[in-house]
Each structure stands twice: as C-alpha cells, then as structure tokens.
Amino acid sequence: MTQPHDPLGALRGAVERRRFLVGVTGGIAAYKTCTLVSRLAQAGAEVTVIMTDAAARFVTPLTFQALSGRPVYTSAWEHVESHDPQHVALATRSDLAVVAPCTMDCLARLASGQTSDVVCLILSAIDRATTPVLLAPSMNAAMWAQPSTQRNMALLQGDGYRFIGPDEGWQACRTVGAGRMSEPEAILGAIADALKAPSRG
Ligand SMILES: Cc1cc2nc3c(=O)[nH]c(=O)nc-3n(C[C@H](O)[C@H](O)[C@H](O)COP(=O)(O)O)c2cc1C
C-alpha cells in the first residue's frame, strides 16, 4: 500500500516536537514570516512568536497567534512571574530562536547588548553555545550597505549568532539589490542545519 504523500516529511523529521522562538521585527518582509510560522506549526513544532511594536504594525499578533496556535508575546511585561520571568523561561525552554525579519535597528541593538524590546530581551537570556540563534536580516540595499550594518554583522558573527541571507532581488522600495530577506524555505533549511549542529564550540 502506498503511503500518503507528506510534503513536510523532511521538515517534520527535523522540527517535530521541538520548541522554537520566532522573533519578528519591523520590516515589510514580516508577511513572509507568516509562512515560516505556518510551516513549522504544520510540521509539528511548538512555535512561540515574539514581536516588537514596529513588527505589530506590519502583521498583527492575532495572525501569528492563529498560525502558531499559541500566545504571542509583544511586551516584556506580560506574564512576569517572580520565580520565572517570561524572558528567562521562554529562552531556556527553546531549542532554537530565529529572528525574521531582522531589521537594521535590531542588528544594532543586539550588537550593542541592548534589551529594551521584548525580542532582544528574550534573546539576551539565550546561551548560544547550546541554543542556536539565527538572524534573517531584511532591509533596503542602502541600509544593508551602511558601514554600521556591516560592522554590526561582523560583531554578531563573532558573538556566535548565525545568519541566513540576506538575498539579492526585488525590494519593497521598488529597486533590485542586496538586503532582501531569504525565502521561508531557505530559512527552514537553515533551521534544520542549525539543529544538526547546535553548538558553535
Ligand atoms: C513601511 C516601512 C518599511 C520598513 N521596512 C524596513 C525593513 O525592511 N528593514 C528595516 O531594517 N527597517 C525597516 N523599516 C524601519 C523599521 O520599521 C524601524 O527602524 C523600526 O524602528 C524598527 O524597529 P524594531 O527593530 O524594533 O522592529 C521600515 C519602516 C517602514 C515605515
């Protein structure tokens, strides 16, 4: 008897029953993150979405809540338990975190150790020696080419963050160039690869 076709079979093998944090920051590519979250959820992963204020202007928390089937975190001040603050609990129970899209500003905040928004705060509580943190930068070509962005990328690579993209191609500002967020399928591939080799040590 032939088995039913499972288009998510390979992904399921990599992510099923694993716990993921998906950080969303304020870029136009946030619409692609809906597909990313949906695929992970369909493949049996537990997905918790965390969003900056700017991200919530592009896609509503309700959309991610429906796609992930879980609460979406939009503030550092939700579910603050004295014994287990939200940012520590979410960070320590995750197998991998990915930020997609990752804005120019988010790269700068992470590179300088800022924790003023919920995404950077939760990432600050992750030990990258054991839990991979993958960033998918997304910005206009001029923003991507800024010396500050390139400096921050080098710093973050040295600090053990992993990257997927950005790609070259059509941008929302109606030009073609470098800085476009990688497609959800490529990000899923990078997630599967990172899970195979979680430690950078
Ligand atoms: C329509 C629009 C599109 C934007 N797209 C991007 C983008 O693709 N990448 C980026 O780095 N910033 C983009 N920005 C700017 C960010 O939203 C802004 O820097 C914001 O403060 C980022 O906040 P966050 O990193 O906390 O999410 C865009 C702004 C607007 C108004």
The ligand as a Gaussian input file, in Angstrom:
#p B3LYP/6-31G(d) Opt

LIG

0 1
 C        6.961000      50.941000       5.510000
 C        8.221000      50.667000       6.296000
 C        9.001000      49.586000       5.954000
 C       10.175000      49.320000       6.656000
 N       10.920000      48.251000       6.294000
 C       12.082000      48.023000       6.950000
 C       12.913000      46.933000       6.573000
 O       12.582000      46.146000       5.667000
 N       14.070000      46.754000       7.241000
 C       14.467000      47.585000       8.264000
 O       15.562000      47.377000       8.817000
 N       13.696000      48.616000       8.650000
 C       12.526000      48.851000       8.034000
 N       11.741000      49.893000       8.420000
 C       12.159000      50.717000       9.564000
 C       11.879000      49.997000      10.889000
 O       10.497000      49.649000      10.987000
 C       12.290000      50.912000      12.067000
 O       13.697000      51.082000      12.062000
 C       11.833000      50.372000      13.392000
 O       12.221000      51.290000      14.403000
 C       12.407000      49.008000      13.656000
 O       12.001000      48.613000      14.946000
 P       12.277000      47.156000      15.503000
 O       13.666000      46.764000      15.104000
 O       12.136000      47.322000      16.992000
 O       11.223000      46.262000      14.998000
 C       10.568000      50.171000       7.736000
 C        9.752000      51.238000       8.085000
 C        8.603000      51.494000       7.382000
 C        7.745000      52.673000       7.796000

